[in-house]
């Protein structure tokens, strides 16, 4: 279940990748993070009631799910860097439409399109980093990518709040227009980390998605289910915390502060998480992340004070933070190089579908029982996710540690020396 090794590369290309991938990822996520809190407010301005406004907000995730598989096909056909350029242009146009929308339907269309553009951009940068990063640094590269996106999502709402205070709601979408265009500009200007253009050259006739899904059905039916569960728990934690603080009667400002504390802990741990994965293996991060997050969610209904909620929120941030980049890294590990983009498109569909299902599970649990029961159900899913990862993450991988990398390299050298007949 391991993919062919990516060749070792010098630090210089990686520095170019730092500018060409992490910079645009940060800028892109700042813009998206800025608009998310104001989507519902903009919908209300255009005549939506609260229920309809919530549906418009959900369209961002719907667009992302709808864009996952087509994003893989697009990247396979035109290359990762060109896909990032397409995504940036699409997001720019979508946010222009949101800013100028005279009617609710156009805002809804723009939000859905922005979600699809985010999916294309996310998949392309993941596949591109997988292509240009040495295997021994893969987890650090991808966890840093996840961390950069979390930083952008953390900073974006504060920037949006400042813009709203100084101007109006529509100006926040203008910020997203600028950040999307800037992200595309950086991708266009920064040289390819390969130095050969291979990462943005069209691939020729790509393998059909249905063939990729069929050939790797066992991976998707096993590890894919674990990915689905992880996505659900991660999204669920963003719902259970504000719902429980509302249940306790805490003010919105206090809830925002608690949420911010959790996010701060979360976004500070991405590099240590990647380093552990590169040095010790993926399971050293995958299982603890889900166990800590699951237990913290299970403990939340037992809290009755602000201090208790704050402690649990910090533990949630710890659990989520130590798992930064794990889904991208596992996807990169098991994705065959020949069909990497298509495979990752399907892989991301599982993660995003889980992200959509998580809040629904909490709501369903609360509807048939109590809010505490719905939260507890999400905590159980976290523990089940840990068990699924422990069962289906490959026990041996050439990406696990220095010893396994050396063994894999020795086998490749021996196979090359033996020639085609002895390989």
N, C-alpha and C positions, 0 to 999 in steps of 0.2 A: 504493500500500500504506500510505499514511498515513491516520490517522483525522482527523475534523474537529477543528479547534482548540478547546480549552477556553477560555472567556472569561477575560480578565485579572481578578484579584480583589485586593482590598486586603490589607495585611499582617494586619489584625485577624482575618479569618476563618482565615488560615493559623495564627495563634497558637492559635485555638480548635482547629484540626485537630491542632496539636502536642500539646495536652492530650488531645483526644478520640480520637486514633489512636495516637500514639507512646507515650503513657502506658500505655494498655491493652495495646499490643503488647509493651512491655517487661515488664509484670507477668505477662502470659500466658506469655511465653517463659521467664521465670524459673521458674514453676511446672513447666512441661513439662521444662525442663532439669534441675530438681531430681529428678524421678522417673525419668528415663531410666536413670541408672546403677543404680537399685535395683530395676528391674522384674524382672530375672533373679533377683536375690536373693529377692524376694518370691515368685516362682514356685517356687523351690527350697524355700522354707519351706512351700509348699502341696503339696509332694510331687513336683515335676517333677525329672527328671534334667537334666543340663547341655544336652543337645540340645533337649529340649522347652522348657527355659527360654529358649534362644536363639530358638526359634520364637515364643514369647510376646513377646519384645522386638521381633521383626520385625513383629508385628501392628500396632504403632504406625504403621509405614510403609504397611502394607496398608490400614489404615483411612483414611489420608490419601489414598492413590490412589483408593480406592473413593468417597471423598467429593468429589473434585474436580469432576466433572461435575454431580452433584446440587447442589453448592454454587453453581455458576453459575446453575442453574435457580431455586434458592431466592432468590438475590439479585435475579434478574430479576423475581421474582413479588412479593416483600415489601420489597425495598429493601436497601441495603447495611448501614445502621445496625441495622435490625431483625434482619438476618442475624447481625450480630456479637452481638446480645443472645441470639439462639437458640443460637449457638455457645458462648457463655459458660455458659449454663444447662446445655447438653448436657455440656460438659466438667466442670462442677461435679458433676453427677450421676454421670458416669463415674468420676471420681476418688473420690467417696464409695464407689461400688461396689468399686473397687480396694482401698480402705483397709479395708473391712468384709468383703471376700470370704472366705467360709468354704471355698471350693473353687476349684480351678484354673480351671474353665470360666468362672466369674464374673469372675475376674481377667482372663482372655483377652478376654471380652466388653467389659469396661470399658476395656482398653487399645485395642481396636479402635475403640470409640466415641470415645475421646479423640482418636485419630488423625483420625477423620472430623470431629470438632468443630474441631480445629486447621486442617483444610483449609477449612472454612466460614469460620472467623475470618480466615484468611490471605487468601482470595479477597476477602472483603467489605472488608477494610481496604485492599487494593490497589485495588479498583474505586472505593472511596470517595475515596481520596487522588487518584486519577486524575481524578475528577469535580471536586474542589474546588481543585486546585492549578493555578496558571497554567502554561501550556505551557513558558514559558522556564525554569521552576524544576522541571519534572517529574522529571528524573533525580535532582536533589538530594533531592527529597521521597521518591522511592522508594528511592534508595540509603540514605538515612537510616533508612527503615523497615527495610530489610534489616540495616543496622548495629545498630539497636536490638534486633532479634531476636537477632543474634549476641551482643550484650552480655548479654542475658538468658540465652541458652544457655550462656554462659561463666560467669556468676555462679551460675546455678542449682545446678550440682553441688557448689559449695562450700557453699552454703546447706544443701543436702540432707545433705552430710557432717556439718555441725555439728548438724543436727537428729537424725541417726542416733546421733551420739556422745552426745547428751544424753538421747535417748528411745529410739525403736525404728524399724524400717523403716516400719511403717504410718503413723507420724507424718509422714513425707515426703509421702505422698499427701494428708494433711491440709493440708500447706502448699500443694499444688496446688489443693485445694478452695478455699482462701482466695484464692489469686491469681486463679483463674478467676472466682470471684464478684466480686472487686474489679474485675477488668477489665470485666465486664458493668455494674457499678455506675457506673464512670466514663463508659462509653459512654452509659448512660441519662441521666446527669445533665448532661453537657457539651452545650451547644446545638449544633445543626447549623451547620457552617461556612458554609452558603449563607445562613442566616438566613431561608430560605423553606420549609425542610422537604423540599426536592426530593430530597435524597439518601437520605431514608428513607421517602418516600411510595411506595406500591405502584405498579408500572409498568403495571397493566392486564394484558391478555392478552399474555404474552411470546411471542417467536418460538420455535418448537420447536428443540431442540438439534440434531436431525438436519438441519434446514434450515440452521442456522448452520454445521454441519460441512460440508455439501454446498456452500454458497455460498462458503466460504473454504477449500476443500480444497487449493487450490494453495499457500496460505500454510502450512498445516499439513504438507503433503508436502515442503516445502522448508525454510523457516525453522524449522518444527516439528522437523525432524530435527536441525537444529543445536542447538536447545534440548534435545532428548533427549541429545545427546552432551555438552553442557555439564553437564547434571544428572548424567550418569554419572561424569564426571571429578571433579566436586566431591564426590560421595559416595565415589568411589574413593580419593581422597586421605586420607579419614578411616580407611580400612582399610589402605592400604599402609604407612603410617607405623608403627602398632603391630605389624603383622605383621613388618616388617623389623627393628624393634628386638628383637622376640622371637627372630628368626632369629640376631641378633648376640649374644643372651644377656644383653641389658640387663635390669635389674630393672624390675618394674612401676612403682615409684616414679619411676625415671628416665624411663621411657616417658611417664608422666603429665606430668612436667616438660617434656619436649621438646614434647609435644602442646600444653601450655599456652603455651609460647613461640610456637609457630606460630599458635595462636588469638589471642594478644595482638596480634601483627603484623596478622593478618587484620582484627580488629575496629576497628583504629585508622584504617583507610584509607577508610571508607565515604563520608565527606563529600568528600574530594578526588576520589574516583572520580565522584561525582555532578556535581561542579562541572566536571570535564573533559568529561563527556558533554553537559552543557548548553551549554558554551562551544564545544566542538570537534566534537561529534558522537559517536554511539554507537560507531563502529568504533575510535575512538582508545582506548577502554577494552576493548571486546569482544575484539579480536584479541590485544593484548598480554597480557591476562589468561590466555587459553588457551595462548598460546605459552610464557609463563613457567611456568605450572602444568604443562604437558605436559613441558617440558624438565627441570623440577625432579624430576618423577616418574621420568623416564627416567634421571636421574642418581642416584637413590636406591640402586639395586642396586650402584653403584660405591663406596658408602661402607662403611667397615669399622670406623670408630671413632665414639665418641660425638660428638666435635667435628664430624666430617663429617656425621653425621645431623642434628645441630643446625643446621648451616648450610643444609642442604637443606630442613629443616622451616621455617626462616625464609623461604626463597625460596618455598616452597609457600604460606605465609601471605600473602606479598606478592602472588603471582599471584591467589590467591582473593580477597584484600581489594580489589585494584584493580578486580575485577569485581563488587563489591557492588552489587546492585540492577539489574544489566544485564538479567536475564531479565524482571523486572517492568517495567522501562522499555521494552524492546522490545515486550512484550505490550501495554502501554498505547499505544504508538505505532501499532501496526497494528490494534488492536481498534476496530471501527466503533462509534461512540457509541450507535447504536440497539440494539445487541445486545452491549454491552460485557461484561456479567456472564457471559452464556452463552459468549462467545468466550474469556474469560479462564479459565473453568472447563475448557474443552478444552485451552487453552494450558498451564495448570498440570498437567494430566494428563501432557503430554509431559515436563515438567520432573521431576515426581515419579516417573514411570516410569523415566526415566533414572537418577534417584537410587537406585531399587531395583535397576536393572540393573548399576550400576557395581561394587558389591562382588561380584556374581555373576560378572562378567567376570574380575575378579582371581582369584577362586577357581577358575574354569574354566581360566584360563591356568596357574595353579599345578598343577592336577590333571593336565593333559595334558603339562606340561613341568616347569618349576621355578618357585619363588616369584619369582625374579628375572624370569623370562619373563612371568609374569602381571602383575607391576608394569610391565614395559616395555610390555606391550600397552595398559595404561591410559594410559601416557604418549603412545603413538601416537594413541590416541583424542583426547587433548587437542589434539594438532597438527591432527588431522582436524577437530575442532570449530572451531579457528581458521580453517581453510580454508573450512568451511561457512558460518561467519559472514561471512567476507569475500566469499563468493559471493552470499549471499542477504539480508543486511541491506540495506535500501534505500539506494542511493547518495545519493539526495537526499531530504531530509525537511524540512518546515517547522520541525521541532524541532532541527535541526542546529546552527545558530548565529544570531547576530543578523541577518546578511544574509539568510539564507533565511527567517527569521521576518518580516522587513520586506517581502520580496518576496511572501510568502503573504498578509500583511495587505493589501498594495496590490491584489492580485488580488481579494480579497474585497470591498474597497471599490469597485473598478471593477465587479464583478459586481452588487453591490447597486445602484449608480447606474444600471446599464444596465437593471435590472428583469428580470422573469422571461423576457422574450423575448430579452434579450441575454446572459443568464447562461450 
